[in-house]
Every structure is written in C-alpha cells, then in structure tokens.
C-alpha cells in the first residue's frame, strides 16, 4: 500500500483497474479536480507507476491485488474507512477471458466461471464490503459494455458477464434509492483489453479512453437519476449544456426551453428523435409511473413521455390530467418570481409551486390559448 498527502481534497473515489486504460484516464481527471483516490490493479509495477503520477496532484492510496480476492476487497474497504468514506465507487476492473474469444459451444467452463467471478461477482462483493463507507448520495458506477446488450458472435463469455452486471446494477438501483447507481457503456476504446479481443489486429482507429471520461465525470458530479448510460452520449450532452450555460447572460430569465411531447408509441418516437436526428440522451427513466427521456437539441431539449408518465407529471404538478400532446417547460432561476411575472401578463396558475418527487421545484400554469406551461427550478446536487 502506498499513499501521498495533500490538503485540498474534498471527495474520495475508489476505482478498480486503475493502472491503465479507462480506469487510469478517469483517475487522472478526478485527480485534476481534487478528488482523493483509492486505486487498485493486479499488476503491482504498473499500479505503482500510476500512483506516483497521480500523487503529484492528490492524495492516493494504491493497493495491488485482484478484486476477486476477498482479502484484497477487505483491504480496499479498510482504506475507504481510513479515508473517511467514499463519494464514489467505480467498478472498472474486468477480464476478457480467452484470446481470441471462442464460441460459446467451445468455451471452457472453468474460464467462464473466472470471467463471471471477475466481471459480475467481484463488483457486487466489493460493493458489499465498502457499503458501510458509502457517504449519503454516493455514486456507484459499474462499467459495462455494448457486448452486454448486443449479440456479438464470439463475445458470449465477456458479453454475458456484462449483461449480468447490468441487471445486477438495475436491481441495485431499485434497492438503493438513497444512492445513485449507474451502469455505463464507455464504447469501443483503444485499450489493452480491447487489443486482447482482437489479437494481431490494428485497433488504432478506436478512440483513446479519455474520450469516454467526460461522461463519467458528468455522472459523478451531476444529479442524473440511476440508470444505464452511454458515456459518450452523456458527455456530449453535458458539453452542450455547459456551452449553453456559459453563453447565457447571468440574468437570462430562461435557462432552457424544453418541449415535452406525450407519445402513444414511446419506442417509435425514441427511434425518430434520438436515432433519426442523432440527439444525445441527457437522461432517461423507466419507472412504475412510466417511461421518459430527455434529448439535447441544440440549446434546448426535447422530452418524450409515454402517456402514463405524462399523466403522472400532470398529477404531481397540476393535481389532475390537463396536458395535451405538447407542453412547454422552462428552466428558470426562480420559479416563484417567474410565475408571478407570467400571472401578471395573462397566464393562469393550475396549482401552487410544488416540490416534485424528483426533487425540483415546479409550477404548472396555463397560457391564454390553453397551452400547458411548466416552470422548473433545478435542485443543486448537494442538497
């Protein structure tokens, strides 16, 4: 174990598999942002090199070992306790299995068990070990893969282990409402693991893992609901939002215009707007109340709601079903002040401002022509 001491760290993250690839790229970004780090990897020499680099910027505890090993997980949990708790756990460590990848009918079952142990069981086991050290609102990021949702020939072992991790994460999100659980597809990357999957091939056309880091940072620092995300999509959406916010005047009364569409066929609408326009996903949800997604569209957003979720939103904001197929939603700095101005200029209130079940302050109004208007004031992530 090795550590370094700095005095300006305010958050702590545990990142597995942090000696190379995506894990190291994320650790570098968090170190620049002043996060304290606990990192591990199987290779002691590579991990020590990473620790020495990261320690120039932040506090780092590096513990070499295999996350599939219970004693190693206990050492990581002890380090988390000594660090004062965790703001984030990033389960990034994975193994590919045989290289080249065999078809499932030829897959050695003892190796398949090892792949599942490393890629599915170990992330849960580590979460169980560090659970007492998770701070309120801590983020849990499980790095998955498109191989967990797509039927790629020859990827049955690795892909099915990631599919199991995705469903495990989905259930954790339901069981841990006070935490934020994300299962994140980083996309193809130019990494050692990806090279192992294509032995002897040139993978220089794949982007470096740094391309996927902005999306992970957005999840760690934002208020996104638990769910599955593609790292590059969420990173692009965050860049759009940041650019828009930087361009806005500080006194601009409207920070975002969101066109909320109630759709009968949610999947068809998603294909049209997300895939047809290529709009990146800002956030998405699939809850007992219904399905919805917010898509970045230039300096505004398009929100698609199935009829159930639209009715639920109406009930929360207006107390009853009032919306037609189109509703305009405005992000504002001060809901009460904006509502007062609109009421003075012809709008009618459907209801007083309400604190929603998704923690924002909203008020529903009706324009003179009957158009439903939502004002929403975002709650800072720290609240």
Order of alpha helices (4+ residues) and beta strands (2+ residues): beta-beta-alpha-beta-alpha-beta-alpha-beta-alpha-alpha-beta-alpha-beta-alpha-alpha-beta-alpha-beta-alpha-beta-beta-beta-alpha-beta-alpha-beta-beta-beta-beta
